[in-house]
């Protein structure tokens, strides 16, 4: 639904609500005062004569609140509200004079005082309700505007973070291909083909707000396959998926940065016992993603000098996308590095 349609629907709903309230008040007035007039038709017309001017007072005061009260011009507001209230009271009194008089025994006050007192009292009540209503309306409107600004700021920040991830993802993959091209590996062509598949994901799927979890898993597997190709030896890399992932959706490229981090910092070049362990599980609407890799701190210092988006970027995205419904734990020990991510899908 577009913004204009949403606004139009809200406007129609609010208008219907206001019309309904005034109609109910007129009907209640006619029913309550019918015994005084002895005729339902006259009672209904008299209700119109009293409540329609009060409706005019109600909505005119909304403008006064917006024009003066909210701008702290309280003296002008009180002056115009008082004049408006007295003018509406005079209109109501003149309209009531057009109807048959009410029996003296049915009213408390006598003579002309009864109508002035009743009109002023109900008009003051109408002003109070109108003022309170408009103040709440303005506060709600400002709150919605602030939320819209915050939402736009968060979206801009999120787009900035995504823009950082995409080239980072590409550069890491190109480094893997370059390492094979240097030694003229026959797997270079296969790696380029795998890279093209991953680029489709980065360019197209990553623009969506959410994607199927199966899609993210598929591209994690492709990335790991791409990483394995750069080595002639069999690498100790495991990726296990548990639970029912069907129908689950999440932010695109949310998990792959953790896989990249494992591949970047695992010490396969120096340690024959190096490993990467990745586990994904879904249970009761929660996703748990664990990564663990062996590491060499000297090697990682050199890699970190090159730069990269890293885990700080992911932390910011999680705060924006899953506030209050995620847990992100990092453990950096002497011989291994592990990450535990839990989030509500």
C-alpha positions in Angstrom: 0.0 0.0 0.0 1.4 3.4 -1.0 1.7 6.3 1.5 -1.0 8.3 -0.2 -3.5 5.3 0.0 -2.6 4.7 3.6 -3.2 8.4 4.4 -6.5 8.4 2.5 -7.7 5.3 4.4 -6.8 6.8 7.7 -8.5 10.0 6.8 -11.7 8.2 5.8 -11.6 6.1 9.0 -11.2 9.1 11.2 -14.0 11.0 9.3 -16.3 8.0 9.7 -15.5 7.9 13.5 -16.3 11.6 14.0 -19.5 11.4 12.0 -20.6 8.3 14.0 -19.9 10.0 17.4 -22.0 13.1 16.5 -24.8 11.0 15.2 -24.9 8.9 18.4 -24.9 12.1 20.5 -27.9 13.4 18.5 -29.8 10.2 18.9 -29.1 10.0 22.6 -30.2 13.7 23.0 -33.4 13.0 21.2 -34.2 10.0 23.3 -33.3 11.6 26.6 -35.2 14.8 26.0 -38.2 13.4 24.2 -40.3 13.2 27.4 -39.7 17.0 27.8 -41.0 17.9 24.4 -43.6 15.2 24.0 -42.6 14.5 20.4 -39.6 12.6 19.1 -39.4 14.6 15.9 -39.2 17.9 17.7 -36.7 16.4 20.2 -34.5 15.2 17.3 -34.6 18.6 15.5 -33.8 20.4 18.8 -30.9 18.0 19.2 -29.6 19.1 15.8 -30.1 22.7 16.7 -27.9 22.2 19.8 -25.3 19.7 18.7 -24.5 21.0 15.2 -23.3 24.4 16.7 -21.4 22.4 19.3 -19.7 20.4 16.5 -18.8 23.7 14.9 -17.3 24.9 18.2 -15.4 21.6 18.5 -13.7 21.7 15.1 -13.1 25.5 15.1 -11.3 25.0 18.4 -9.1 22.4 16.8 -7.7 25.1 14.6 -7.3 27.5 17.5 -5.3 24.9 19.4 -3.1 24.3 16.4 -2.7 28.1 15.6 -2.2 29.5 19.1 -2.1 27.0 21.9 0.7 24.8 20.4 2.7 27.9 19.7 2.5 29.0 23.3 0.2 32.0 22.5 -2.1 31.2 25.4 -3.7 34.7 25.8 -4.7 34.8 22.1 -6.0 31.2 22.4 -8.2 32.0 25.5 -9.5 35.2 23.9 -10.6 33.6 20.7 -11.9 30.5 22.4 -14.0 32.6 24.7 -15.4 34.7 21.9 -16.1 31.5 19.9 -17.8 29.9 22.9 -20.1 32.9 23.5 -21.0 33.2 19.9 -21.9 29.5 19.6 -23.9 29.9 22.9 -25.9 32.8 21.3 -26.6 30.8 18.2 -27.9 27.8 20.3 -30.1 30.1 22.4 -31.7 31.7 19.3 -32.2 28.2 17.7 -33.9 26.9 20.9 -36.3 29.9 20.8 -37.7 28.6 17.6 -39.0 25.5 19.3 -42.0 25.2 21.7 -41.0 26.1 25.3 -40.3 23.5 27.8 -42.6 23.3 30.8 -41.2 25.3 33.8 -41.5 22.2 36.1 -39.0 20.3 34.0 -36.0 22.8 34.3 -34.1 23.9 37.3 -33.5 27.5 36.3 -36.2 29.9 35.1 -36.5 32.5 32.4 -33.7 33.2 29.9 -31.0 32.2 32.5 -31.6 28.5 32.0 -30.5 28.5 28.3 -27.5 30.8 28.8 -26.3 28.7 31.8 -26.8 25.4 29.9 -25.3 26.6 26.7 -22.2 28.1 28.3 -21.6 25.0 30.5 -21.9 22.5 27.6 -19.8 24.8 25.4 -17.0 24.9 28.0 -17.1 21.1 28.2 -17.0 20.9 24.4 -13.9 23.3 24.4 -12.1 21.2 27.0 -12.8 17.9 25.1 -11.7 19.6 21.8 -8.5 21.0 23.3 -7.5 17.8 24.9 -8.3 15.8 21.7 -6.2 18.1 19.5 -3.3 18.1 21.9 -3.2 14.3 21.8 -3.6 14.4 18.0 -0.7 16.7 17.7 1.5 14.7 20.0 0.6 11.5 18.1 1.4 13.2 14.8 4.8 14.4 16.1 5.6 11.0 17.4 4.7 9.4 14.0 7.0 12.0 12.3 9.8 11.2 14.7 9.4 7.5 14.1 9.4 8.1 10.4 12.6 10.1 10.6 14.3 7.4 12.8 13.1 4.7 10.3 14.6 6.6 7.4 17.9 7.2 9.3 18.0 3.5 10.2 17.3 2.5 6.6 20.1 4.8 5.4 22.5 3.4 7.9 21.5 -0.1 7.0 22.0 0.6 3.3 25.4 2.0 4.1 26.4 -1.1 6.0 25.1 -3.4 3.2 27.1 -1.3 0.7 30.2 -2.0 2.8 29.6 -5.7 3.0 29.2 -6.3 -0.8 32.6 -5.1 -1.9 34.2 -6.8 1.2 32.6 -10.1 0.2 33.8 -9.6 -3.4 37.4 -8.7 -2.5 37.8 -11.7 -0.2 36.5 -14.0 -3.0 38.8 -12.4 -5.6 41.7 -13.0 -3.3 40.9 -16.7 -3.2 40.8 -16.8 -7.0 44.0 -14.8 -7.3 45.9 -17.2 -5.2 45.0 -20.0 -7.6 45.6 -18.0 -10.7 49.2 -17.3 -9.5 50.0 -21.0 -9.5 48.0 -21.6 -12.7 45.6 -23.9 -11.0 43.2 -25.8 -13.3 40.4 -25.0 -10.7 40.6 -21.2 -11.5 37.9 -21.4 -14.1 35.6 -23.4 -11.8 36.2 -20.7 -9.1 35.2 -18.0 -11.5 32.0 -19.8 -12.3 31.3 -20.2 -8.5 32.0 -16.5 -8.1 29.5 -15.6 -10.8 26.8 -17.5 -8.8 27.7 -15.7 -5.7 27.7 -12.3 -7.4 24.1 -12.9 -8.5 23.3 -13.4 -4.9 25.1 -10.2 -3.8 23.8 -8.1 -6.6 20.1 -9.2 -6.7 19.1 -11.2 -3.6 20.9 -8.9 -1.1 18.6 -6.0 -2.1 15.5 -7.8 -0.7 14.4 -7.0 2.9 14.3 -10.7 3.7 15.2 -14.0 1.8 14.5 -17.7 2.5 16.9 -19.2 4.9 17.5 -21.9 2.4 19.0 -19.3 0.0 21.5 -18.1 2.6 22.5 -21.7 3.4 23.0 -22.5 -0.3 25.3 -19.5 -0.8 27.2 -20.4 2.4 27.8 -23.8 0.9 28.9 -22.2 -2.4 31.3 -19.9 -0.6 32.9 -22.8 1.4 33.2 -24.8 -1.8 34.9 -21.8 -3.4 37.3 -21.5 -0.4 38.1 -25.3 -0.6 39.2 -24.9 -4.2 42.1 -22.7 -3.4 43.8 -25.6 -1.6 45.2 -28.8 -3.1 44.8 -30.5 0.3 41.6 -31.6 1.9 40.5 -28.9 4.4 38.9 -29.7 7.7 35.7 -27.7 7.1 32.3 -28.8 8.4 28.9 -27.2 7.9 26.0 -28.8 9.7 22.3 -27.8 9.4 19.7 -29.0 12.0 16.0 -28.3 12.5 13.2 -27.4 10.1 14.4 -24.5 8.0 11.4 -24.5 5.6 9.6 -21.2 5.5 12.2 -19.4 7.7 13.3 -16.0 6.4 16.0 -13.5 7.4 18.0 -10.5 6.4 20.2 -11.3 3.3 23.9 -11.7 3.8 23.6 -11.9 7.6 25.4 -15.2 8.1 27.9 -15.2 5.3 30.1 -12.5 7.0 30.7 -14.9 9.8 31.7 -17.6 7.4 34.0 -15.1 5.7 35.6 -14.3 9.0 36.3 -18.0 9.6 37.9 -18.5 6.2 39.9 -15.3 6.5 41.4 -16.1 9.9 41.7 -19.9 10.0 45.4 -20.9 10.0 45.3 -23.5 7.2 48.5 -22.2 5.7 50.5 -22.8 9.0 48.6 -25.5 10.9 48.0 -29.0 9.6 45.3 -29.4 12.3 43.5 -26.2 11.3 39.7 -26.4 11.1 36.5 -24.6 10.6 33.3 -25.7 12.2 29.9 -24.2 11.4 26.6 -25.2 12.8 23.1 -23.8 12.0 20.0 -24.9 13.8 16.4 -23.7 13.9 14.1 -24.4 16.8 10.8 -22.8 17.9 11.3 -19.8 15.6 14.9 -19.1 16.8 18.0 -19.4 14.7 21.3 -20.4 16.2 24.4 -20.0 14.2 27.7 -21.1 15.6 31.2 -20.7 14.0 34.5 -21.8 15.4 37.9 -21.8 13.7 41.5 -22.4 14.7 43.8 -19.4 14.4 47.2 -18.0 14.6 47.4 -14.6 16.2 50.6 -13.5 14.3 49.0 -14.4 10.9 45.8 -12.7 11.9 47.5 -9.4 12.8 48.9 -9.2 9.3 45.4 -10.0 7.8 43.7 -7.4 10.0 46.1 -4.7 8.7 44.6 -5.2 5.3 41.2 -4.1 6.7 37.7 -5.3 6.2 34.3 -4.7 7.5 34.4 -7.4 10.2 32.1 -8.1 13.1 31.4 -4.5 14.1 29.4 -4.1 10.9 27.3 -7.2 11.7 26.7 -6.0 15.3 25.3 -2.7 13.9 23.0 -4.5 11.4 21.7 -6.8 14.2 20.9 -3.8 16.4 19.0 -2.2 13.5 17.2 -5.3 12.2 16.7 -7.4 15.3 16.6 -5.1 18.3 16.0 -7.0 21.6 15.5 -10.3 19.8 19.1 -11.4 19.2 22.2 -12.5 21.1 25.7 -12.1 19.7 28.6 -13.6 21.6 32.3 -13.6 20.5 35.0 -15.6 22.1 38.6 -14.9 21.1 41.0 -17.4 22.8 44.6 -18.3 22.2 44.1 -21.2 19.8 40.6 -20.6 18.4 37.9 -18.0 17.6 34.2 -18.7 18.0 31.0 -16.8 17.4 27.5 -17.7 18.7 24.5 -15.9 17.1 20.9 -16.4 18.3 18.1 -14.4 16.7 14.3 -14.7 16.4 13.2 -15.3 12.9 
